[in-house]
Each structure stands twice: as C-alpha cells, then as structure tokens.
C-alpha cells in the first residue's frame, strides 16, 4: 500500500486543519444524568482520540430537555451542560484530534426507553424505574407508529424557540472548546421530520412543498451559523433518503445541500432512513458494505460540497478507496470503533502510513515500537 494514503492526508475546512479523514460517528450512550456528561463520556470519547481519529464526535446532544431521546441522553440546554463537556474537549484536543458535537432534538422520537429496556416508548415499567414519559412535539400531530406517543403539532412559537435553542447550544459548544458543530437533521428526529413528506403534513409556511418543509432546518442552520464562530466548520447530518414510499429522496437531498451551502454549511454528513423507525433505510436482509457511500458521492458531485460517508465502512482498504477515488472527503466509523477504539492507528499501519508508531500517543508508541522489535526478533529466530 502507498506510504501516503489519502485516508491519512490532512484536510482543511475553514481555518481548521484536521490531521486525517477518520471520524468517530455520534453514538448514543444513554448514560448521562439529566443531560450532564460524566466520567463515562470522558473515557468513552477520550479513547477514540488516543486511537488516532481525526475527528471525535459526541453523541447527539439535546438542545432542550424534552428533545432527548431517552432519560440517559446527553444535553446542552444550559451553560452547566457545556461546562460538563469542557474536560472532554480539552482531552480530545490534547491528543491531536478535533473535537466535535452533534446538536439534536428528538421530536416525536423523544420519551423513549433506553435500548436495553426495550427501545420503545416509555411505559409503566419505566415509571417503576423512576423514568416518567414526557410530552413530545413534531411538525404534525401524528405518532411514529401504533403505540407511540401522540405529539403536539408545533406552533410558530415552538419553532422559534427550538431555533433559538439550537443557536444557544452552538454558543455553549464554542465555550466548551468544540472545534466542529453538526446539526442533526437525520433519522426521523425533529429536523428530519420537518423535511419528510411522510411526517410533515403542515399547510403553513413550514410544510407543503420541499422548500416549505426545508424552511425550519434552513432557519435553524442560519441561526447556528450566526452563533458559531466564522472560522469554525459547520456540518449537517441528513438522511439522504427516507427509504419509505413517497418519502424524502436523494434528489431532494442534493437540492437541500445546495441551499445549505449558500448559508455557510461546510460538510454534509450522509446517512439514511429512520423516518418510520430504525436509524437507517436498510431493512430486511443485511445491507452491503458501504451502502450509504453513494449518497455522499452524489451530494459531493452534484452540490459541490464536502461530504462525510458513514455506514458499514469496516476495513482500512475500503475507507482508503472511498477517499482516494474522491467519493467522500471524510469517513465515519461507529460500531467498528466500539469494537476497536484503535481502528485509526491500526489502519495507518495497515496502509503503510505509520511504520514508526508516531501516530500513537507517545506514552504508547514508545512501548509498542520496542514490542515490535522483540516480535521481529522472535519471528527471525523461528525462521532459522
């Protein structure tokens, strides 16, 4: 493999230079207390920075208390929530990684159980654990499905409040030391549910055609961009397709990306699905490796905007091919990073980009370089 793989080339976005193209995708941990980050989040996110990722994202951080998915979700709806994340961002940056936060509101997918308690709407069993359900909001008064909470249709005042809360969360994120902020508009959560004709049946200026259904997100992103420093990058995560009949399409996503580019968005993070349940469009049989990469490629080529690819990207060689061929600018991994937090530095070695262990933290690289020499010596003896 080439000694200068594309996956480990730096990339500059606005004034920020990111050391490599490997991104740790947001992954909910359901372990916060009333939205507050704790030692779990510090260790969980910190080990990915130790493992050499270019960007480390927090899980979705709710901009309102009622915008959480579960009682265990991370939040950033107060200054105290931002302060609780400051140590984590400082550690991530000390390792040479870029710290990033995803701002979110769950909408009608709020007030859910933690996955290990059932992953459905909160019920009496959850009440016995002290986890009461709360009221949820959405563009239209229509539940996610049978048995789910009936959301209240948002008033214009509700929409303005959510937009203001996203902007305030962006300002808190800057104060906490984050380098990148991402607006979550995917997987059927609040912003995505405004975009999709499956879930948005409004007849006012926030519904109807694609432009009307995009209005809330556009206003939200404009507010975040205004509150977020000009020199810092702004990402938006989208479900490039709903994966549902008559739903949001890749053609819609390309048009949206062009609009978002005009108001200061730097990267479109391309996922899919979630409008009617699971967080991706894949249903039935297991999807193929890299099944969402074509979405990132379409947006990159047709909207002339940087993209982040995510979804069953498992091996260094697969990730390298995507970047080298120009199909996406950044590669996000999730569950692979949980399985192997050192995936980035292992990938660098597999691709010939770290023969001297320099990409590891010096506290590890010093030991591992000597371990390698011992193993080489043992191998030589066995071969003679």
C-alpha positions in Angstrom: 0.0 0.0 0.0 1.2 3.5 -0.7 3.2 5.3 2.0 1.0 8.4 1.6 -2.6 7.1 1.8 -5.4 9.5 1.1 -7.1 8.4 4.4 -4.3 9.9 6.3 -3.8 13.1 4.4 -4.8 16.3 6.3 -7.9 18.3 5.3 -8.5 22.0 5.9 -12.1 23.2 6.5 -12.3 26.9 7.0 -9.5 27.7 9.5 -9.3 24.2 10.9 -6.8 21.6 9.7 -7.8 18.0 10.5 -5.0 15.5 10.7 -6.7 12.7 8.9 -10.1 11.7 7.3 -11.2 9.2 10.0 -14.2 10.4 12.0 -15.8 8.8 15.1 -19.5 9.0 14.4 -22.0 10.1 17.0 -23.1 7.1 19.1 -25.7 7.5 21.8 -24.5 6.0 25.2 -27.7 6.6 27.2 -25.5 7.2 30.3 -26.0 10.9 31.1 -27.8 12.2 34.2 -30.4 14.8 33.2 -28.2 15.5 30.2 -25.0 16.0 32.1 -21.8 14.5 30.8 -19.8 12.4 33.3 -16.7 10.2 33.5 -18.2 7.7 31.1 -18.3 10.3 28.3 -14.7 11.5 29.1 -13.3 7.9 28.9 -15.6 6.8 26.0 -14.7 9.8 23.8 -11.1 10.2 25.0 -10.1 6.7 24.0 -11.0 7.4 20.4 -8.7 10.4 20.4 -6.0 8.2 21.9 -6.8 5.8 19.0 -5.8 8.4 16.4 -9.2 9.6 14.9 -9.1 12.9 13.1 -12.4 14.0 14.4 -14.2 12.7 17.5 -18.0 13.4 17.7 -20.1 13.4 20.9 -23.4 11.6 20.7 -26.4 13.7 19.9 -26.7 16.4 22.5 -30.2 17.6 23.1 -30.8 21.4 22.9 -33.9 21.1 25.0 -34.7 18.7 27.9 -37.8 17.4 26.0 -35.6 17.0 22.9 -33.8 14.0 24.5 -34.5 10.5 23.0 -34.2 8.9 26.5 -33.6 9.9 30.1 -29.9 9.0 29.5 -29.2 11.2 26.6 -26.5 13.9 26.6 -27.8 17.5 26.7 -26.5 21.0 26.2 -29.6 23.1 27.1 -27.8 25.0 29.8 -24.4 26.5 30.4 -23.7 23.9 33.1 -24.1 21.2 30.4 -21.5 22.8 28.3 -19.1 23.2 31.2 -19.5 19.5 31.9 -18.1 18.7 28.5 -15.1 21.1 28.7 -12.7 18.5 30.2 -13.6 16.0 27.4 -13.0 18.5 24.6 -9.7 19.5 26.2 -8.5 15.9 26.3 -9.6 15.2 22.8 -7.6 18.2 21.5 -4.6 17.3 23.6 -4.3 14.1 21.7 -4.2 16.0 18.4 -7.8 15.1 17.4 -10.6 17.5 16.5 -13.5 17.8 19.0 -17.0 17.8 17.5 -20.5 17.9 18.9 -23.8 17.0 17.3 -26.8 19.2 18.3 -30.1 17.5 18.2 -33.8 17.4 19.1 -35.6 14.1 19.0 -39.0 15.5 18.1 -41.7 12.7 18.1 -38.9 10.1 18.7 -38.4 11.5 22.2 -39.5 10.0 25.5 -38.2 6.6 24.6 -36.8 3.7 26.6 -33.0 3.1 26.7 -32.3 0.3 24.2 -31.6 -2.3 26.9 -35.1 -1.5 28.4 -36.9 -2.2 25.2 -36.2 0.8 22.8 -39.9 1.6 22.6 -42.0 4.4 24.1 -41.7 4.9 27.9 -44.3 2.8 29.8 -45.3 1.7 33.3 -42.2 -0.5 33.7 -40.1 2.6 33.1 -42.1 4.6 35.7 -41.1 2.0 38.3 -37.5 2.8 37.5 -38.3 6.5 38.1 -38.3 7.3 34.4 -41.5 9.2 33.6 -42.6 9.9 30.0 -42.9 13.4 28.8 -44.8 15.3 26.1 -43.3 15.3 22.6 -43.6 17.7 19.7 -43.5 17.3 15.9 -44.3 19.2 12.7 -47.7 17.4 12.6 -49.8 15.7 15.3 -49.0 12.2 14.1 -47.3 9.4 16.1 -44.3 7.5 14.9 -46.4 4.4 14.8 -49.1 2.4 16.7 -48.5 2.6 20.5 -46.2 5.6 20.3 -46.9 8.9 22.0 -49.1 11.4 20.1 -47.0 14.5 19.5 -48.3 18.0 19.7 -48.1 19.9 16.4 -45.6 22.7 16.9 -46.8 26.3 16.8 -44.8 29.0 15.2 -43.7 30.0 18.7 -42.5 26.4 19.3 -40.5 26.5 16.1 -38.9 29.9 17.0 -38.0 28.5 20.5 -36.3 25.4 19.0 -34.3 27.5 16.6 -33.2 29.8 19.4 -32.2 26.8 21.5 -30.0 25.4 18.7 -28.2 28.7 18.4 -27.7 29.0 22.2 -26.4 25.4 22.2 -23.9 26.3 19.4 -22.6 29.2 21.5 -22.2 26.9 24.5 -20.4 24.4 22.4 -17.9 27.0 21.4 -17.4 28.0 25.0 -16.8 24.3 25.9 -14.0 24.1 23.4 -15.6 22.2 20.5 -14.0 22.7 17.0 -16.9 21.5 14.9 -20.7 21.6 15.4 -23.1 19.4 13.5 -26.9 20.0 13.2 -28.7 16.6 13.3 -31.3 16.5 10.6 -31.4 12.8 10.0 -33.1 9.5 11.3 -36.6 10.8 11.8 -35.7 13.2 14.6 -37.2 16.7 14.7 -35.5 18.4 11.8 -35.7 15.3 9.6 -39.4 15.0 10.4 -40.0 18.5 9.0 -38.1 17.6 5.8 -40.0 14.5 5.0 -43.5 14.4 3.4 -44.1 11.2 5.4 -44.2 13.1 8.7 -44.8 16.8 7.8 -48.4 17.4 6.8 -48.5 21.1 7.7 -50.3 23.6 5.4 -48.4 26.7 6.6 -45.0 28.1 5.5 -43.3 25.2 7.3 -45.0 22.5 5.2 -46.2 21.8 1.7 -43.5 21.5 -0.9 -39.8 20.8 -0.4 -38.9 24.4 0.2 -41.6 24.8 2.8 -40.6 21.6 4.6 -37.0 22.7 4.5 -37.7 26.1 6.0 -37.3 25.1 9.7 -34.0 23.5 9.1 -32.7 26.4 7.0 -33.7 28.9 9.7 -32.1 26.7 12.3 -28.8 26.4 10.4 -28.7 30.1 9.7 -29.1 30.7 13.5 -26.4 28.2 14.4 -24.1 29.7 11.8 -24.6 33.2 13.2 -23.9 31.9 16.8 -20.9 29.7 15.7 -17.5 31.4 15.0 -16.9 32.1 11.3 -13.6 30.3 11.4 -15.1 27.0 12.7 -16.7 24.4 10.4 -20.4 23.6 10.4 -21.7 20.1 9.4 -25.3 19.0 8.8 -26.2 15.3 9.1 -29.1 14.2 6.8 -31.0 11.1 5.9 -30.2 11.3 2.2 -33.3 9.1 1.6 -36.2 8.1 3.8 -36.3 4.6 2.5 -40.1 4.9 2.6 -42.7 5.2 -0.2 -43.2 8.8 -1.4 -40.6 10.0 1.1 -37.5 12.3 1.0 -35.2 11.4 -1.9 -31.6 11.8 -2.9 -32.7 14.4 -5.4 -34.3 16.4 -2.5 -31.0 16.0 -0.6 -28.9 17.4 -3.4 -31.1 20.4 -3.7 -31.1 20.9 0.1 -27.3 20.6 0.1 -27.0 23.4 -2.5 -29.2 25.6 -0.3 -27.3 24.8 2.8 -24.0 25.6 1.1 -25.3 29.1 0.4 -25.8 29.8 4.2 -22.4 28.5 5.4 -22.6 24.8 5.7 -19.2 23.1 5.0 -19.9 19.4 5.1 -23.0 17.2 4.6 -22.9 14.0 6.7 -24.8 11.5 4.6 -26.8 8.8 6.4 -30.3 7.5 5.6 -33.6 6.3 6.9 -35.2 6.5 10.3 -38.4 8.3 9.4 -40.6 5.3 10.4 -38.4 3.5 12.9 -34.8 2.3 12.7 -32.0 4.7 12.1 -31.1 3.7 8.6 -33.0 2.9 5.4 -31.7 -0.6 5.3 -34.4 -3.2 6.1 -34.8 -6.9 5.7 -31.6 -8.6 4.6 -28.3 -7.1 5.7 -27.2 -4.1 3.6 -23.9 -4.3 1.6 -20.7 -2.8 2.8 -20.6 1.0 2.4 -24.3 1.0 1.4 -24.6 4.8 2.1 -21.4 5.9 0.3 -23.3 6.5 -3.0 -25.3 9.2 -1.2 -22.2 11.0 -0.1 -20.8 10.8 -3.6 -24.0 12.1 -5.2 -24.0 15.2 -2.9 -20.3 15.8 -3.3 -20.5 15.7 -7.1 -23.9 17.4 -7.7 -23.8 20.0 -4.9 -20.1 20.7 -5.0 -19.8 20.4 -1.2 -17.6 18.3 1.1 -19.3 15.1 2.4 -18.9 12.6 5.1 -19.6 8.9 4.3 -20.9 6.5 7.0 -22.4 3.1 7.2 -20.7 -0.3 7.2 -17.2 1.0 6.4 -15.2 -1.7 8.1 -11.6 -2.0 6.7 -8.8 0.4 6.1 -8.6 -0.6 2.5 -12.3 0.1 2.0 -12.0 3.5 3.6 -8.9 4.4 1.7 -10.6 3.5 -1.6 -13.5 5.8 -0.9 -11.3 8.8 -0.2 -8.7 8.1 -2.9 -11.5 7.8 -5.5 -13.0 11.1 -4.4 -16.3 9.6 -3.4 -16.3 11.3 0.0 -14.0 13.6 1.9 -14.4 12.1 5.4 -15.1 8.6 6.6 -17.1 8.0 9.7 -17.0 4.8 11.7 -19.2 3.9 14.6 -19.5 0.3 15.9 -16.2 -0.6 14.5 -14.7 2.0 16.8 -16.5 0.5 19.7 -15.1 -2.9 18.8 -11.6 -1.5 18.2 -11.0 2.1 19.6 -7.6 2.0 18.0 -9.0 1.4 14.5 -7.4 4.6 13.1 -3.9 3.9 14.2 -4.2 0.3 13.2 -5.5 1.5 9.8 -2.5 3.8 9.4 -0.2 0.8 10.0 -2.1 -1.4 7.6 -1.9 1.3 4.9 1.8 2.0 5.4 1.3 5.4 7.0 2.9 4.7 10.4 5.9 2.5 10.3 7.5 4.1 13.3 4.4 4.2 15.7 4.4 8.0 15.6 0.6 8.2 15.2 0.1 6.6 18.6 0.2 8.6 21.8 3.9 8.8 22.8 3.1 7.0 26.0 2.0 4.0 23.9 4.2 4.3 20.9 7.4 4.2 22.9 6.4 0.8 24.3 4.9 -0.6 21.2 8.0 0.2 19.0 10.1 -1.9 21.3 7.5 -4.6 21.4 7.6 -4.7 17.6 11.4 -5.2 17.7 11.0 -8.1 20.1 8.3 -9.7 18.0 10.5 -9.3 14.9 13.4 -10.9 16.7 11.2 -13.9 17.7 10.0 -14.3 14.2 13.5 -14.3 12.8 14.6 -17.0 15.3 11.6 -19.1 14.3 12.5 -18.8 10.6 16.1 -20.1 11.1 
